[in-house]
Amino acid sequence: MVLLDYSYKGADGEGTTQFDNELFWAKHDDRLRKQLEQIITTQELQTYQEGLTALARKSVAFATTKEDNYSRKGNSRFGGLPDLPAHIPYPSFKDYQGNEKGMQFIAQINCTDIAHLQDYLPRTGILYFFIEDQEDTDAKVIYYDGDLSALQSAGQLDITEDYIYDQHGIYTPYKVIADKYASLPSFYNARDYYAHSWPELEALEEEDDATDALKQALEPDFKAIHSINSYVFKQHDTPEKEAVHAFKGKPEDWMVLLKVGSDSQPGFCFWDAGEIYFVIHKVIWRRKTFQKSIADWKAADQSGIIAKGQQMICCPFAIK
């Protein structure tokens, strides 16, 4: 970054605008900050309070609840099939034999349903997440901000198991609940986040029980298996640094748009009970217009496996 130009040019190559970075941090949310301070005091971690408070992200957690029968169009959903507008075709690609195959649907997030939990995503519309398969890291994200009555119910889609390229086919659809929480990294290997500003947090690398208890206490009434703007545990690098390697910019200017963990209800099992995640530049949400579909891309690490069965999927939005 000293020798080369690492400035982020924007997904459209036309530069970026300013964004309010305070929106992404728990310390600027009264409820989350007070909860964090109380738990730090209860667990006698006051020595690390400054660093922990600075690192805590204002995240949104999701948990699958009961199977979705597609009775409501446009609700937040993990697994199954999406409720796409009629004019947007189901994402597909050509396999190595030249056959058209469908991408694997992971989730749709109704932005209106979670607008009260965060301030950095669009207030309306739906985000759809797809991957090619678990052996490759090609991904597609679609953002639709039109009339929800124009959506075609997933139950009406003519998509079969054989059409989906990935061997897991179509996951079981599940409804979700959501809540905000303060997300902290796993200190076992997260020095990139604190080494320069809060070196005292290095002591927490040897305090697994204390840090695990702290993070569990910060979660909502359910386990945050899936989340937005959260930390991702990795053996090497961070999702934000991987995005910088691929698209430049600064790590702190990138966010985890969605982390999806292994979940027995829809049937998610990414390698060795790992996670997949999508990364986006924070400046995107300052734009008032969004292109309806986001171009696919290949991740910087073409092996597909980063660590512990985790895959790197990073998708900068192509914007007008």
QUIZI-V653957 format. One record per residue. N is the residue number from 1. PHI is phi in degrees with one decimal (* if undefined). Layout:
n;phi
N;PHI
N;PHI
//
This chain:
n;phi
1;*
2;-77.6
3;-88.9
4;-115.3
5;-79.2
6;-107.5
7;-71.7
8;-81.5
9;-90.3
10;89.7
11;-63.1
12;-100.3
13;76.9
14;-106.7
15;90.7
16;-130.5
17;-115.7
18;-75.6
19;-137.8
20;-88.9
21;-68.0
22;-63.0
23;-64.0
24;-94.2
25;-117.8
26;-65.3
27;-65.4
28;-96.6
29;-112.1
30;-55.8
31;-63.9
32;-69.9
33;-64.4
34;-64.7
35;-63.7
36;-62.8
37;-61.5
38;-65.5
39;-69.7
40;-60.5
41;-67.3
42;-60.4
43;-93.9
44;55.6
45;-114.9
46;-59.0
47;-56.9
48;-107.0
49;-60.5
50;-60.7
51;-67.6
52;-63.6
53;-65.5
54;-69.6
55;-83.7
56;-63.7
57;-94.5
58;-83.4
59;-112.5
60;-116.7
61;-101.9
62;-125.6
63;-137.2
64;-73.4
65;-116.0
66;-136.8
67;-60.8
68;-95.0
69;-97.8
70;65.5
71;-72.6
72;-117.5
73;-85.5
74;84.1
75;-76.5
76;-65.5
77;-152.3
78;-116.7
79;81.3
80;75.3
81;-130.3
82;-89.5
83;-95.4
84;-92.1
85;-61.8
86;-60.0
87;-84.6
88;-107.2
89;-71.2
90;-63.5
91;-58.9
92;-145.0
93;-157.9
94;-96.4
95;-80.0
96;-66.5
97;-96.5
98;86.6
99;-86.6
100;-75.9
101;-130.3
102;-84.8
103;-74.0
104;-91.1
105;-76.6
106;-106.4
107;-164.7
108;-128.5
109;-117.2
110;-81.4
111;-65.4
112;-65.0
113;-64.2
114;-113.7
115;-60.8
116;-78.0
117;-98.5
118;-158.0
119;-125.1
120;-110.5
121;-99.2
122;-55.8
123;-81.4
124;-135.4
125;96.9
126;-130.7
127;-104.0
128;-113.7
129;-122.9
130;-134.3
131;-128.9
132;-70.0
133;-169.4
134;-84.0
135;-95.7
136;-123.9
137;-112.9
138;-67.9
139;-139.2
140;-141.6
141;-124.4
142;-119.1
143;-116.8
144;-121.1
145;-127.9
146;-108.3
147;-68.4
148;-68.0
149;-69.0
150;-84.7
151;-72.0
152;-94.6
153;-60.6
154;-56.7
155;-67.0
156;-99.1
157;-71.8
158;-91.1
159;-118.5
160;-109.2
161;-58.5
162;-65.9
163;-75.0
164;-74.6
165;-68.0
166;-65.9
167;-64.0
168;-78.1
169;64.4
170;-99.6
171;-72.1
172;-72.9
173;-73.9
174;-135.3
175;-73.8
176;-136.5
177;-114.3
178;-142.5
179;-159.7
180;-89.8
181;-159.5
182;-93.0
183;-96.0
184;-121.8
185;-76.9
186;-83.0
187;-75.3
188;-56.3
189;-151.5
190;-132.2
191;-62.2
192;-58.3
193;-83.0
194;-136.7
195;-56.7
196;-85.4
197;-94.5
198;-136.0
199;-61.9
200;-64.3
201;-71.4
202;-59.4
203;-62.3
204;-74.1
205;-62.3
206;-99.2
207;-113.9
208;-58.1
209;-63.1
210;-67.0
211;-71.6
212;-63.8
213;-65.0
214;-63.5
215;-66.3
216;-65.6
217;-67.8
218;-81.6
219;-69.8
220;-67.7
221;-72.1
222;-136.6
223;-76.1
224;-82.1
225;-69.3
226;-117.1
227;-162.7
228;-119.5
229;56.1
230;-112.7
231;-86.0
232;-121.4
233;-76.8
234;-141.9
235;-77.3
236;-134.7
237;55.6
238;-135.8
239;-56.9
240;-67.6
241;-69.7
242;-62.9
243;-64.6
244;-64.8
245;-58.7
246;-85.5
247;-128.4
248;72.9
249;92.0
250;-115.8
251;-54.5
252;-70.1
253;-94.7
254;-109.7
255;-134.8
256;-82.2
257;-67.7
258;-158.5
259;-110.3
260;-120.8
261;-96.8
262;-64.0
263;-145.8
264;-67.2
265;-68.6
266;-73.7
267;101.6
268;-68.0
269;-148.4
270;-89.5
271;56.7
272;-86.5
273;52.9
274;-92.6
275;-137.5
276;-117.3
277;-152.5
278;-114.0
279;-122.6
280;-142.0
281;-75.8
282;-62.7
283;-66.9
284;-57.0
285;-74.5
286;-82.5
287;-74.5
288;-89.2
289;-124.5
290;-128.2
291;-69.5
292;-70.4
293;-131.5
294;-113.8
295;-64.3
296;-70.1
297;-156.1
298;-98.5
299;-69.7
300;-63.0
301;-92.6
302;-77.3
303;-68.4
304;85.2
305;-108.1
306;-97.8
307;-168.4
308;50.4
309;75.8
310;-83.9
311;-114.9
312;-99.0
313;-128.1
314;-128.1
315;-136.3
316;-73.7
317;-72.6
318;-82.5
319;-124.1
320;-75.8
//
